[in-house]
Amino acid sequence: MNRLNYQNTLDELKREILKMGSLVKEQIELTVSALAAQDLELAQKVIDRDDLVDALELKIEEQCLKLIATQQPMAKDLRTIAAGIKIIIDLERIGDNAVDIAKTTLRIGHEPLMKPLIDIPRMTVITEDMLKDALQAYVNEDVELAESLAEKDHEVDRLHGQVIRDVLTYMFENPKNITQGTHLMFISRYLERIADHVTNLGENIIYMVTAERKDLNT
Amino acid sequence: MTENKNTKVSAENLSLWYGPFQALKDIHICIKEKEITALIGPSGCGKSTFLRTLNRMNDLIPSVKTEGSLLIDNQDVNSPDIDVVALRKKVGMVFQSPNPFPMSIFDNVAYGPKIHGIRNKDELSHIVIKSLKKAALWDEVKGQLNKSALSLSGGQQQRLCIARVLAVEPEILLMDEPTSALDPISTLRIEELLQELKNQFTIVIVTHNMQQAARVSHVTGFFLTGELIEYDLTENIFTKPRNKKTEDYITGRFG
């Protein structure tokens, strides 16, 4: 096979993207643990680690640009690199949302929760599963798995609606709940945004494999 | 595909042999008028052979045998009624290495019209100037038309060869790797020239340069061992080819 060096560089790119995906997945796991346990130290750790995510995004972007400039990729190679650039943008945004959750934890972590968290943990389980599936779909070029993200995203949207309704009820019942309630709604929103970003990952994976443009976030 | 344009060239079941060796295998292709069609493929795949069938340059090679049909403007190119000289006037050719005649710039361009019977000096002058302008060479050589063509740079010589072809008012331009012997800037200038010429002529270009094919052409055909593997809009060939062989070739996995 020709262009062994080029193929190695493409494989290396995919490995780096997976590395970034794993790092971001870890950030979600940590930020959600910090929220559940009201662990302020852990929340701060998530905030600090975001620098690693940002640095990896820049590194991978440069790898992509170098590949385009030096190798003149065509067809699937070109789609792989184009999708790669978009994937790292969504991963970086997911990382930012994990930080947003951590910052919110710092704000409300000093006081007891107004209600036990039920739907928010459900959302986090589904969202983490979605990211795990997206990374798997990326590695295996599994279009079906990428497409299945749409359904899970609908469930996250539904739970988000439920959180808003529940929290609003608590806020109406007692104005003292307003501050914490607002923050809980923000956290639910961040999780909902993470799920949306993961559907974007799915769309880019489908484009990479088949050149088809599909909307998974309807 | 390009629905609104007429078919200029159509081949059906076109096969060609050099002695026992089959260089073209059952080619079906439909080339539209006033468009640039690129032919790509590894060395020896038959793309230049196919190009040469369009103006019967293969006739000059002994032991060539052709089967199937090749129509230009619905006329069979291989019919015994065809005037081959008239065909080669209608279907001009530019080659990889610029090949100006060892004479002046003026005489190079006037040569073709003279052969076809134009003797009037004013008319010849008019044709030479018009052709040099069309080939984007006029500004660089006006006032020096008596200079030897061999004193021009590579890029200029190639544009002179294009002017020479244009002087006999062809309808189809065949270009066999027209820029592979030129520097990058001359290459880009000729590509720009092709964009202007395509409004008037049907252009078929054989190229090894994938990026060039992607830049200049509307439709691309991929040849491999004498077969036309895939033929589609250039943007499809280079972003989502249907055949794995096409994908492997354009991504450089072989060839």
HADDOCK unambig.tbl for C-alpha pairs under 7 A between the chains (distance, minus, plus):
assign (segid A and resid 1 and name CA) (segid B and resid 253 and name CA) 5.78 0.50 0.50
assign (segid A and resid 1 and name CA) (segid B and resid 254 and name CA) 6.45 0.50 0.50
assign (segid A and resid 2 and name CA) (segid B and resid 252 and name CA) 6.53 0.50 0.50
assign (segid A and resid 2 and name CA) (segid B and resid 253 and name CA) 4.89 0.50 0.50
assign (segid A and resid 2 and name CA) (segid B and resid 254 and name CA) 5.69 0.50 0.50
assign (segid A and resid 3 and name CA) (segid B and resid 252 and name CA) 6.80 0.50 0.50
assign (segid A and resid 3 and name CA) (segid B and resid 253 and name CA) 6.41 0.50 0.50
assign (segid A and resid 73 and name CA) (segid B and resid 251 and name CA) 6.55 0.50 0.50
assign (segid A and resid 74 and name CA) (segid B and resid 238 and name CA) 5.88 0.50 0.50
assign (segid A and resid 74 and name CA) (segid B and resid 239 and name CA) 6.31 0.50 0.50
assign (segid A and resid 74 and name CA) (segid B and resid 250 and name CA) 6.46 0.50 0.50
assign (segid A and resid 74 and name CA) (segid B and resid 251 and name CA) 5.52 0.50 0.50
assign (segid A and resid 75 and name CA) (segid B and resid 238 and name CA) 5.18 0.50 0.50
assign (segid A and resid 75 and name CA) (segid B and resid 239 and name CA) 3.92 0.50 0.50
assign (segid A and resid 75 and name CA) (segid B and resid 240 and name CA) 5.35 0.50 0.50
assign (segid A and resid 75 and name CA) (segid B and resid 241 and name CA) 6.90 0.50 0.50
assign (segid A and resid 75 and name CA) (segid B and resid 247 and name CA) 6.64 0.50 0.50
assign (segid A and resid 75 and name CA) (segid B and resid 251 and name CA) 6.99 0.50 0.50
assign (segid A and resid 76 and name CA) (segid B and resid 239 and name CA) 6.84 0.50 0.50
assign (segid A and resid 76 and name CA) (segid B and resid 240 and name CA) 6.96 0.50 0.50
assign (segid A and resid 211 and name CA) (segid B and resid 240 and name CA) 6.39 0.50 0.50
